[in-house]
Amino acid sequence: MSQLTVIALATVGLGLSYWIAWYGRGRLPGCGAGSGCDAAASSRWAYLGAIPVALLGAGLYAGVLATGLVAVRLDGDSGAAGVSKDVMQTLSFTAGGAAVWFTLLQLVVVRRVCAYCMGLHTVGVLLASSVAVAFPGDGPALWGVPASIAVVAVGLLAVGQAVLKPRTYAIVPAGVVADNRTPEPTTRAAEDAERPALGPTTSNEPARRSPLGDSPGMLSARPADESRIVVLLAGRVRLPSDAWRRLGPADAIHSVAFLFDYTCDACRKVHSLLHRAVARRGGDLAVLLVPVPQSARCNPLITNGTPPAQRDACHYARLGHAVWADAPHAFALFDGWLGEGRAPPPLDVARARAVEVLGAPHRDAALLTPRVDRQLREAVALYKSAGAERVPTLLLPRASVTGPVPSLDELMRVLARELDTLTAATARAATAMHQRVP
């Protein structure tokens, strides 16, 4: 292979790795929640500590490109040309070894394949092979000092990733949204009380238009008599507690909202953890479940293509809504069954389970009722208004948690920090107010 082939491969590798590092998961075509690239990019193996490995790859390819250009320009036996060739061989062999390492991780550990990543890994292997042919060393190219250094470097990478556990989620304060825009101002509580209902209507109640599309900065509703308002994101989101599916008691002290997709790998992990967290909190936590399918078939916000894994996302969300609407007493068990494991059950199996739960008198109306589709539209509007860019996202009273929380203990720490400190602050404020009253 010619030396120009090496330069071309290094350029492609630099561009592709920088593209992946810059745009990240969820913003590349076909990389929505639940896709292979989202599963790979949201895993701990996408980082070395806090550094994205795609950024490290960009540095490697930039080094190969720079030293390759120097070696080609000098094209002689001078000391500078020899040093450039050695450095280029070391960096390119490291890129090839890292490509093999990350391919094994995807196939064996993550068990999902990122097409963009695999393309980059293919470039890495081809680059290492091309350098070995176009810039041979004094002895067998693959057994020289550069290759030995590359093996050590890849080994250190593997050990570093095993030891350093990166934070795979972000806690975003309520005053900040993903694109760093200041959220729109909220309306007054008195004005909120005059808005029509957010949740699905009952069978004997005429449908009322949801306010979601009219108020991107605030979600509110007129609650039913038995409902209470759940205030999230420092007042930017206001939801009636009975308008959405719920895990935990209706009278829980703390309530949060979970934006998710049943077909999203990371969502399913957090979904399972939330079931356990509700039980561990001993009745003081309720989770409002807001399915936001990452499919363009029912979510107009999905504009970069629907991955194959999300083909039936809308149907799974509708099944959950139907069970909650007509058989709320059985919803927690159905939701736990639908959300367990690495992937949802086949759609026909899930549909049969929903029909079994609902029973013959209600199943046709429940699965086809317009209120199910209406609540799906309202979930998408909530997703947009809350400033979320991807799922899973957990809406808390003063912040949002985006991305997969890796363990139950970590989730419990996040909830304790965000919820219990709020309770303590509220108690202190109430005490101070009481002391000021004569």
C-alpha positions as CSV (number, residue, x, y, z in Angstrom):
1,M,0.0,0.0,0.0
2,S,1.2,3.5,-0.7
3,Q,2.1,6.1,1.9
4,L,-0.8,8.2,0.6
5,T,-3.2,5.5,1.6
6,V,-2.0,5.8,5.2
7,I,-2.5,9.6,5.1
8,A,-6.0,9.1,3.7
9,L,-7.0,6.5,6.4
10,A,-5.6,8.7,9.2
11,T,-7.7,11.6,7.8
12,V,-10.9,9.5,7.7
13,G,-10.2,8.2,11.2
14,L,-9.6,11.7,12.6
15,G,-12.8,13.0,11.0
16,L,-15.0,10.1,12.1
17,S,-13.7,10.0,15.7
18,Y,-14.1,13.7,16.0
19,W,-17.6,13.5,14.6
20,I,-18.6,10.8,17.1
21,A,-17.1,12.7,20.0
22,W,-18.6,16.0,19.1
23,Y,-22.2,14.9,18.3
24,G,-22.4,12.1,20.8
25,R,-25.2,9.7,21.2
26,G,-28.7,10.5,20.2
27,R,-27.8,13.2,17.6
28,L,-26.3,10.9,14.9
29,P,-28.7,9.6,12.3
30,G,-30.2,6.3,13.5
31,C,-28.7,6.7,17.0
32,G,-31.8,7.3,19.0
33,A,-32.4,5.8,22.4
34,G,-32.3,2.0,22.3
35,S,-30.1,1.9,19.2
36,G,-26.9,0.0,19.1
37,C,-24.8,3.2,19.1
38,D,-26.8,4.6,22.0
39,A,-26.2,1.4,24.0
40,A,-22.5,1.5,23.3
41,A,-22.2,5.3,23.9
42,S,-24.2,5.2,27.2
43,S,-22.1,2.4,28.6
44,R,-19.1,2.9,30.9
45,W,-16.8,1.5,28.2
46,A,-17.4,4.7,26.1
47,Y,-15.1,6.5,28.5
48,L,-11.7,6.3,30.1
49,G,-12.5,8.0,33.4
50,A,-14.3,11.2,32.4
51,I,-12.7,11.3,28.9
52,P,-14.7,10.0,25.9
53,V,-12.7,7.3,24.1
54,A,-13.7,8.8,20.8
55,L,-11.8,12.0,21.8
56,L,-8.7,9.9,22.6
57,G,-9.1,8.2,19.2
58,A,-9.2,11.6,17.5
59,G,-5.9,12.4,19.2
60,L,-4.3,9.1,18.0
61,Y,-5.4,9.7,14.4
62,A,-4.3,13.3,14.5
63,G,-0.8,12.1,15.6
64,V,-0.7,9.5,12.9
65,L,-1.6,12.1,10.3
66,A,0.9,14.6,11.5
67,T,3.9,12.2,11.8
68,G,2.9,10.5,8.5
69,L,3.0,13.9,6.6
70,V,6.4,14.5,8.1
71,A,7.7,11.1,7.2
72,V,6.4,11.4,3.6
73,R,7.8,14.9,3.2
74,L,11.3,14.0,4.5
75,D,11.3,10.6,2.8
76,G,14.8,9.7,3.7
77,D,17.0,8.2,6.3
78,S,17.5,11.3,8.4
79,G,17.0,11.2,12.1
80,A,13.8,13.2,11.9
81,A,12.3,10.9,9.4
82,G,13.1,7.9,11.5
83,V,11.6,9.3,14.6
84,S,8.5,10.3,12.8
85,K,8.1,6.8,11.3
86,D,8.6,5.2,14.8
87,V,6.0,7.5,16.4
88,M,3.6,6.9,13.5
89,Q,4.0,3.2,13.8
90,T,3.4,3.3,17.5
91,L,0.3,5.4,17.3
92,S,-1.2,3.4,14.4
93,F,-0.6,0.1,16.0
94,T,-2.2,1.5,19.2
95,A,-5.2,2.5,17.1
96,G,-5.5,-0.9,15.6
97,G,-5.2,-2.7,19.0
98,A,-7.8,-0.3,20.5
99,A,-10.1,-1.1,17.6
100,V,-9.9,-4.8,18.4
101,W,-10.4,-4.1,22.1
102,F,-13.6,-2.0,21.5
103,T,-14.9,-4.5,19.0
104,L,-14.7,-7.3,21.6
105,L,-16.4,-5.1,24.2
106,Q,-19.3,-4.5,21.9
107,L,-19.7,-8.1,21.0
108,V,-19.1,-9.7,24.4
109,V,-19.9,-7.1,27.1
110,V,-22.3,-4.6,25.7
111,R,-23.8,-7.1,23.3
112,R,-24.9,-4.3,21.0
113,V,-23.1,-3.0,17.9
114,C,-22.6,0.7,17.1
115,A,-22.3,1.0,13.3
116,Y,-20.4,4.2,13.4
117,C,-18.0,2.8,16.0
118,M,-17.5,-0.4,13.9
119,G,-16.7,1.8,10.9
120,L,-14.1,3.6,12.9
121,H,-12.6,0.4,14.2
122,T,-12.3,-0.9,10.7
123,V,-10.4,2.2,9.8
124,G,-8.1,1.6,12.7
125,V,-7.3,-2.0,11.7
126,L,-6.7,-1.0,8.1
127,L,-4.5,1.9,9.2
128,A,-2.3,-0.4,11.3
129,S,-1.9,-2.8,8.5
130,S,-1.2,-0.1,6.0
131,V,1.5,1.5,8.1
132,A,3.2,-1.9,8.6
133,V,3.4,-2.3,4.8
134,A,4.1,1.3,3.7
135,F,6.6,2.1,6.5
136,P,8.4,-1.1,7.3
137,G,10.8,-1.2,10.3
138,D,14.3,-2.7,10.4
139,G,12.9,-6.1,11.3
140,P,9.4,-7.6,11.1
141,A,7.2,-4.6,11.4
142,L,4.6,-6.2,13.7
143,W,7.2,-7.3,16.3
144,G,9.2,-4.2,16.6
145,V,9.4,-1.7,19.5
146,P,6.5,0.4,18.2
147,A,4.2,-2.7,18.3
148,S,5.4,-3.6,21.8
149,I,4.6,-0.1,23.1
150,A,1.2,-0.3,21.4
151,V,0.4,-3.5,23.2
152,V,1.3,-1.9,26.5
153,A,-0.8,1.1,25.7
154,V,-3.9,-0.9,24.8
155,G,-3.3,-3.0,28.0
156,L,-3.2,0.2,30.1
157,L,-6.4,1.4,28.4
158,A,-8.2,-1.9,29.3
159,V,-7.0,-1.7,32.9
160,G,-7.9,1.9,33.2
161,Q,-11.4,1.3,31.9
162,A,-11.9,-1.6,34.3
163,V,-10.7,0.4,37.3
164,L,-12.0,3.9,36.5
165,K,-15.8,3.9,36.6
166,P,-17.1,7.0,34.8
167,R,-20.3,8.8,35.6
168,T,-22.7,7.8,32.9
169,Y,-25.4,10.2,33.9
170,A,-25.7,14.0,34.3
171,I,-27.6,16.0,37.0
172,V,-28.8,19.2,35.3
173,P,-30.1,22.0,37.6
174,A,-33.6,23.2,36.8
175,G,-32.4,26.5,35.5
176,V,-30.3,25.0,32.8
177,V,-31.4,23.0,29.7
178,A,-29.2,20.9,27.5
179,D,-28.4,23.6,24.9
180,N,-27.6,26.1,27.7
181,R,-30.6,28.3,26.9
182,T,-32.3,29.9,29.8
183,P,-35.8,28.3,30.2
184,E,-38.8,30.4,29.4
185,P,-40.4,32.1,32.4
186,T,-43.3,30.3,34.0
187,T,-46.8,31.7,34.5
188,R,-48.4,32.5,37.8
189,A,-50.1,29.9,39.9
190,A,-53.4,31.7,39.6
191,E,-53.2,31.6,35.8
192,D,-52.2,27.9,35.9
193,A,-55.4,27.1,37.8
194,E,-57.5,28.2,34.8
195,R,-55.8,25.8,32.4
196,P,-57.7,22.7,31.1
197,A,-56.8,19.2,32.3
198,L,-53.6,17.6,31.2
199,G,-54.4,13.9,31.7
200,P,-56.7,11.6,29.8
201,T,-60.4,12.1,30.2
202,T,-62.8,9.6,31.7
203,S,-65.4,7.8,29.6
204,N,-68.2,10.2,30.7
205,E,-66.1,13.4,30.4
206,P,-65.8,15.3,27.1
207,A,-62.2,15.5,25.8
208,R,-60.5,18.8,26.5
209,R,-57.6,20.2,24.6
210,S,-54.2,19.8,26.3
211,P,-52.3,23.0,27.0
212,L,-49.0,21.5,26.3
213,G,-48.5,22.9,22.9
214,D,-49.4,26.4,24.0
215,S,-47.1,26.6,27.0
216,P,-43.5,25.3,26.3
217,G,-42.2,26.8,29.5
218,M,-44.8,25.4,31.9
219,L,-47.0,22.3,32.2
220,S,-50.0,22.6,34.4
221,A,-53.5,21.2,34.9
222,R,-56.7,21.5,36.8
223,P,-56.6,18.5,39.1
224,A,-59.4,16.2,39.8
225,D,-60.8,16.3,43.4
226,E,-58.6,13.5,44.5
227,S,-55.5,14.7,42.7
228,R,-52.6,16.8,43.8
229,I,-50.2,18.7,41.8
230,V,-46.6,17.4,41.4
231,V,-44.2,20.3,41.0
232,L,-40.9,19.5,39.2
233,L,-37.9,21.4,37.8
234,A,-38.4,24.3,40.2
235,G,-41.9,24.9,38.9
236,R,-41.3,24.5,35.2
237,V,-43.3,21.3,35.2
238,R,-46.6,20.8,37.1
239,L,-48.5,17.5,36.7
240,P,-51.6,16.1,38.4
241,S,-50.5,13.0,40.3
242,D,-53.3,10.9,38.9
243,A,-52.8,11.9,35.2
244,W,-49.9,9.5,34.6
245,R,-49.1,5.9,35.4
246,R,-47.5,5.7,38.8
247,L,-45.2,3.5,40.8
248,G,-45.6,3.9,44.6
249,P,-48.4,5.3,46.7
250,A,-50.5,8.3,45.6
251,D,-49.9,10.1,48.9
252,A,-46.1,9.7,48.8
253,I,-44.1,12.6,50.2
254,H,-41.9,12.8,47.2
255,S,-42.9,12.4,43.5
256,V,-40.7,12.4,40.4
257,A,-41.4,11.8,36.7
258,F,-39.5,9.3,34.6
259,L,-39.3,9.9,30.8
260,F,-38.4,6.6,29.1
261,D,-38.9,4.2,26.2
262,Y,-39.6,0.5,26.8
263,T,-37.3,-0.3,23.8
264,C,-34.3,1.7,25.1
265,D,-31.6,-0.4,26.8
266,A,-30.5,2.3,29.2
267,C,-34.2,3.2,30.0
268,R,-34.9,-0.4,30.9
269,K,-32.0,-0.5,33.4
270,V,-33.1,2.6,35.1
271,H,-36.7,1.5,35.0
272,S,-35.9,-1.7,36.9
273,L,-33.9,0.3,39.4
274,L,-36.8,2.7,40.0
275,H,-39.1,-0.3,40.9
276,R,-36.6,-1.3,43.5
277,A,-36.0,2.2,44.7
278,V,-39.7,2.8,45.3
279,A,-39.8,-0.4,47.5
280,R,-36.6,0.6,49.4
281,R,-37.8,4.1,50.1
282,G,-40.6,2.6,52.3
283,G,-43.6,4.4,50.8
284,D,-42.4,8.0,50.6
285,L,-41.6,8.0,46.9
286,A,-43.9,7.9,43.8
287,V,-42.6,7.7,40.3
288,L,-44.8,9.1,37.5
289,L,-44.0,7.0,34.4
290,V,-44.1,9.0,31.1
291,P,-43.3,6.9,28.1
292,V,-41.8,8.9,25.2
293,P,-41.3,6.5,22.3
294,Q,-38.2,7.3,20.3
295,S,-39.9,6.5,17.1
296,A,-40.9,8.9,14.4
297,R,-44.2,6.9,14.0
298,C,-45.7,8.7,17.0
299,N,-43.0,11.2,18.1
300,P,-42.6,14.1,15.7
301,L,-39.4,15.2,17.6
302,I,-37.5,12.2,16.2
303,T,-36.0,13.6,13.0
304,N,-32.8,11.6,12.7
305,G,-34.4,8.3,11.8
306,T,-36.0,5.5,13.7
307,P,-33.6,2.7,14.6
308,P,-34.8,-0.9,14.0
309,A,-35.0,-1.5,17.8
310,Q,-37.6,1.3,18.1
311,R,-39.9,0.0,15.4
312,D,-42.5,-1.1,17.9
313,A,-41.8,1.6,20.6
314,C,-45.2,3.3,20.0
315,H,-47.1,0.0,20.4
316,Y,-45.4,-0.9,23.8
317,A,-46.2,2.6,25.1
318,R,-49.8,2.3,24.1
319,L,-50.1,-1.1,25.9
320,G,-48.8,0.5,29.1
321,H,-51.2,3.4,28.8
322,A,-54.1,1.1,28.1
323,V,-53.4,-1.1,31.2
324,W,-53.0,1.9,33.4
325,A,-56.3,3.5,32.1
326,D,-58.5,0.4,32.5
327,A,-56.7,-1.7,35.1
328,P,-54.6,0.5,37.3
329,H,-54.6,-2.1,40.1
330,A,-52.6,-4.4,37.8
331,F,-50.4,-1.8,36.2
332,A,-47.3,-2.2,38.5
333,L,-47.1,-5.9,37.8
334,F,-47.6,-5.5,34.1
335,D,-45.1,-2.6,33.9
336,G,-42.5,-4.6,35.9
337,W,-43.0,-7.6,33.5
338,L,-42.8,-5.4,30.4
339,G,-39.7,-3.6,31.6
340,E,-37.6,-6.5,32.9
341,G,-34.7,-8.0,31.0
342,R,-32.4,-6.5,28.4
343,A,-35.2,-6.2,25.7
344,P,-39.0,-6.1,25.7
345,P,-40.9,-9.3,25.0
346,P,-42.2,-9.8,21.4
347,L,-45.0,-7.4,20.6
348,D,-47.6,-10.2,20.2
349,V,-46.6,-11.6,23.6
350,A,-46.9,-8.2,25.2
351,R,-50.3,-7.6,23.6
352,A,-51.6,-11.0,24.7
353,R,-50.5,-10.2,28.3
354,A,-52.2,-6.8,28.2
355,V,-55.4,-8.4,26.9
356,E,-55.2,-11.0,29.7
357,V,-54.8,-8.2,32.3
358,L,-57.6,-6.1,30.9
359,G,-60.2,-8.8,30.4
360,A,-62.6,-9.3,27.6
361,P,-65.1,-6.5,28.4
362,H,-62.5,-3.8,28.3
363,R,-59.7,-4.9,26.0
364,D,-60.9,-3.6,22.6
365,A,-61.8,-0.2,23.9
366,A,-58.7,0.1,26.0
367,L,-56.3,-0.8,23.3
368,L,-57.9,1.4,20.7
369,T,-59.2,4.4,22.7
370,P,-58.2,7.8,21.5
371,R,-57.2,8.9,25.0
372,V,-54.2,6.5,24.7
373,D,-52.9,8.3,21.7
374,R,-53.8,11.7,23.3
375,Q,-51.6,10.9,26.3
376,L,-48.8,9.8,24.0
377,R,-48.9,13.2,22.4
378,E,-48.9,14.9,25.8
379,A,-45.9,12.8,26.8
380,V,-44.0,14.0,23.8
381,A,-45.0,17.6,24.6
382,L,-43.8,17.1,28.2
383,Y,-40.5,15.8,26.9
384,K,-40.1,18.9,24.8
385,S,-41.2,21.4,27.4
386,A,-39.0,19.9,30.1
387,G,-35.9,20.6,27.9
388,A,-35.0,16.9,27.7
389,E,-32.9,15.8,24.8
390,R,-32.9,12.1,25.3
391,V,-34.2,9.3,27.4
392,P,-33.9,8.1,30.1
393,T,-34.5,11.4,31.9
394,L,-35.7,11.6,35.5
395,L,-37.4,14.9,36.5
396,L,-36.9,15.9,40.1
397,P,-38.1,18.9,42.1
398,R,-35.1,21.0,41.4
399,A,-33.1,19.1,38.7
400,S,-33.2,16.4,36.0
401,V,-31.1,13.3,35.8
402,T,-30.2,12.3,32.2
403,G,-28.6,9.1,31.3
404,P,-28.3,5.6,32.9
405,V,-27.6,5.5,36.6
406,P,-25.5,2.4,36.9
407,S,-26.7,0.9,40.2
408,L,-29.4,0.9,42.8
409,D,-27.0,2.3,45.5
410,E,-26.1,5.2,43.2
411,L,-29.7,5.9,42.4
412,M,-30.6,5.9,46.1
413,R,-27.7,8.4,46.7
414,V,-29.0,10.7,44.0
415,L,-32.6,10.6,45.3
416,A,-31.4,11.2,48.9
417,R,-29.3,14.2,47.8
418,E,-32.0,15.7,45.7
419,L,-35.2,14.8,47.7
420,D,-34.2,14.6,51.3
421,T,-32.2,17.8,51.3
422,L,-35.2,19.5,49.8
423,T,-37.3,18.2,52.7
424,A,-34.8,19.4,55.2
425,A,-34.7,22.9,53.5
426,T,-38.5,23.1,53.5
427,A,-38.6,22.1,57.2
428,R,-36.0,24.8,58.1
429,A,-38.0,27.4,56.1
430,A,-41.2,26.4,57.9
431,T,-39.5,26.6,61.3
432,A,-38.1,30.0,60.5
433,M,-41.5,31.3,59.4
434,H,-43.1,29.9,62.5
435,Q,-40.6,31.7,64.7
436,R,-41.3,35.0,63.0
437,V,-45.1,34.7,63.7
438,P,-45.8,36.6,66.9
